[in-house]
């Protein structure tokens, strides 16, 4: 059973290790700052997921009390004509059907009220989960922005067209660029894993859809990084062959 679910403590430990590696290889860089922010967000999301998996007894107790009051009051109002004075007599079938329709409407409204009160806990948990997942989605885009300008072609290009605009300075060697892109890919993967913590104990369709969206986003962004890594490896092999 230990290998059938994600362990939040192991995910946080992996994030801590990754943050240390990035800070050691690229100290003071923007990517290092993003990794620290991802670590802090991962700790927050891990705690949120653990709390959301537990029952909220105060809310449940309050909902049960309100449901009991609604059912009790509605039952009293429905049965009152038959318990006070003489029983109700219907003069015609039409009167009986009209009373029956009114009773059915009351039952429907009672059921709607009970459903609303019973779903309070789930809706509050959903709101908290979606807010955390939104932050994970945002930080995935931040990671993508850091790798966006890391072009492996520019490291190995021997000539540059005079018509091309000057590129920003990137003091990265081929080896450093490869590590940089690897770190970005790992951060995206761990962002996906942190988001998955919210659906291990929840069947909420909106939360599941949001986690799937983060998963699709991180996989798509990682695929762009791996394309760059493939180009970088090919250029590195070509450079070694020419040497």
Protein Blocks (a to p, Z undefined) as FASTA:
>chain_A
ZZmcccfklmmmmmmmmmmmmmmmmghiaklmmmmmmmmmmmmmmmmmmmmmpccfklmm
mmmmmmmmmmmmmmmmmmmmmmgojadddfbfklmmmmmmmmmmmmmmmmmmmmmmmmmm
mmmmmmmmmmmmmmmmmmmmmmmmmmmmmcfklmmpmbdcfkbccdddddddfklmmmmm
mmmmmmmmmmmmmmmmmmmmccbfklmmmmmmmmmmmmmmmmmmmmmmmmmmmmmmmmmm
mZZ
